[in-house]
Amino acid sequence: MKTIFRSSRLLAFILLSILLLVQCAVNPVTGKKELMFFSEASEVELGKEVDAGLKEEYGIYYDPDLNNYIATVGQKMVSHTHRPNMVYHFAVLDTDVENAFAAPGGYIYITRGLLAMINSEAELAAILGHELGHVNARHSVRSLSRNILFTVGLAVASELSEDIRDIAPFAALATQLLFLKYSRSDEYQADSLGIEYSTKASYQASTMIDFFSSLQRLTKDSGGPHLPNFLSTHPLTPKRVTRISEILATPEYKAWIPASALQIKRNPYLQKVDGLVFGQNPRQGYVQGNAFYHPDMGFAFTFPTGWKVQNTPKKINISSADGNALLMLGAESLTKNLDAQVNDQLSSVPNVQEISSSYDPVNGLEAYHKLVQVQAADDGTGKQKMIKVRLAGIKKGNQLYSFFAASEATAYSTYSREIERTINSFTGLKVASQKNIAPKKVTIERVQTPQTLQQYLADQGISRKGWDRIALLNGLELSSALEINQLIKIIR
């Protein structure tokens, strides 16, 4: 049994010891000292962890030219930041959720969903500058440091275990960063820094107000387990917009303006996003009724009525309506014999008890099946639960498609028939319409005659139900007057 510390004098000593372990760092932006658990080197390492996880879970949008363009705009501001010697990385995440965020150590991301809402290079620079502001002011690692200190403080104030790692699990920190909600003061500071950095790089920072105006009209709820949208991670208040206007009127702002004129670059930006995938990309998998189709990988399967499907680049999760059974499908290159590679998936699982195994083809595809039972970790009640796990490895070309199903052993029979049907429904795509489905895209069109946006959309045969979204994407109203040769975004 571990010793529990209850003496107030000893508690004070421990708290003091913990505080002494925390680095006293100077904030690059404010020049003030602050408590910080992370050195710059550890901040960069944490950023690498987040970057690897994001690329695996959500994927980088496959358009090298667009990614290079985003990086070029971001790099224009680096020399004007408070940490110009840091190596910065810019990337477009392949998700339709509208967001931009920064990981520690100089990793900056913007989603293709948000790129569809932006209407000029100056707006893009202001947003990237805002995220550079979060990195330079060390907002995320400062927030994590405070959370760790708060957690340790609470633990010490009650019953402090002698194992600090149980109190501050550093391995979980990278995940927290994806859903970090900044404070109002952090957002104000990042806005100010974004204005400073983008202005010094010759961009018209007042376009940030136009961007915020579009965000205020956006009501889409990203929901579920997906990335949150910009409004949820960067809380927007009327005061933020007012403060931006106030900054733009200050002598400091005028001193930042370079000799060259400030630029907006609307048309160059719009030309870069011409052809951008809009909304969910069905090429990467889509649900139709009780069937899931993946055109790019060329497979399909059906799933039980009422079960929920979550599709990510890494895997497909299918969960029962009551949440007590889970079915996952993943893919990897086949590098061994089929049975050996399937068995490898259980190599790190302790106390595996094999129930059965077999070689039964699935719709003409070679497959290896296994049913096992494993002992779940103690949930704190002292009771040991047994879990049944159903594995199926299906060979298609040089790929291994692995189904992994699990539920409590006592309840497995409730779901086993539906699990078997799902696994045995796996097949290659055969219907042309399923194979050739294409995503909607942002297309840039040039106005030929003076008219309102509503008149233009009607003349182009755009469905009425899409008008409001197109107006929002262009930062316009349906009644807005369009000029000859004006470029606008259309979804087709």
C-alpha positions, 0 to 999 in steps of 0.5 A: 500500500502506498503512503498517503501524506496528510500533514499540512507541513509536509503538503506545503513542502511537496507543493514547494518542491513541485513549483521548483521543478517547473521552469521559470520561462520568459514569454517571447511576446510579453517579456514577462516570466511565467511558470512553464513545464515545457522547454522549447525543445519539449514543446517542439517534440509535443508538436511532432506528436500532435502532427503525426496524430493529425496526419494519421487520423484526418489526413493532409489534403492531397494538393501539393500546389495548394499546400505550398501556397498556404506555406508560402503565405505563412512563411512571409510572416515568420520573420516578423514574429517574436520567435523567428528562428523556430521552424514553422510548418503549415498544412491543409487538413482534409476535413470539411470542418471549418477550423484553423489551429496551432500545435506547439512547436510551430505546427499550423493547420487550416482545414479545407472547410475553412479555406472554402470560406476565405475570400482573399490572401489577406484574410488567409494571412490574418488567420495564419497570423492569428495561429502564429500568435498562439504559438509565439505567445505559447498559449497552448503549452502555458495552458497545459502547464497550468492544467498539470499544476492544477491537477497536481495541486488538487491531488496533493491537497487531498491524497497525494500518491507518491507516483507523480506520473499517475497524476500528470499523464504526459502521454495524454497531453497531445490529445488535449491540444486538439480540443483546446479552447482558448481564453478570451485574453489569449484570443485578444492577444492572438488577434493583435499578433495576427494583425501585427504579423500580417500587416508587417508582411504587407497584408490588409489586416482589416479583412479579419473583420470580414472573416469574422462577419462570415463566421458569425453567419455560420451555424453549422455544428460539426458535432460528434467525434470530429474536429470542432469548428472555429467558433468552438475553439476560438470563441467569438464575441462582439468585443473581439471585433470591436478590439480589432477595429480599435487596434487598426486605429492606433499609432502602433498599427500605422507604424507597422505598415510597410512602405509598400501598399497593403494588399488584399489579393482577392483574385489570386487567392480565389484562383488557388482554391478553384477545384477545392473539394467541398463538404464530405468527400465521397471518394474517401467513403460514404454511407448510403442506406445501410451500405458503406462504399469506398470508391478510392479503395474499391470496397463495400459492405453493409452494416446493421440497422441502427448502428452508427458509422464514423469514417476517418482516414485511419479506420471505420468505426461502427458501433451498436445503437446501445454502445455495447458492441464495436466493429472496426475496419482498418487497412494495411499493406499485406506483408506476411502470410494472411494468418500470421499478420492477423495474429500479429494484431493480438501479439500485444494483448495479454491473456488471449484465449483462442476459441476458434479459427478458420480459413473461409473465403468472403465473397471469393476473397481469401480470408482468415477468421479468429474468435478469442476471449480476453480478460479486460483490465480491472475497472476499479470495482474488483470485478474482472470482465471477459471480452470476446473479440472477433477478428477477420482478415480479408485479402484484396489485392496487396491489401489486408482489410481487418475487421475487429469486433468486440463486446462483453463475453456475456453479451456477445451472442446478442450481436454475433449474427449482425457482426457475421453478416457485416464481415461476410458482406465485404466485397469489391465495388462492381457498379459504375455509379458506386465507383465513379462518384465524385465530390462537390467542388469549389469552382471559380466563375467570372461574372459577365453582366452586372446583376445581383448574386441571386440573379446570377445563381438563378441564371446558372441553374443553381438549386435554390437550396444552395443559394444561402450557402454560396452567399455565405462562402462569398461573404455576400448577401443574395441581394449583393450587386456583382460587377463585370469580371468579378470572381465568385465561388460556386459549388458544383 
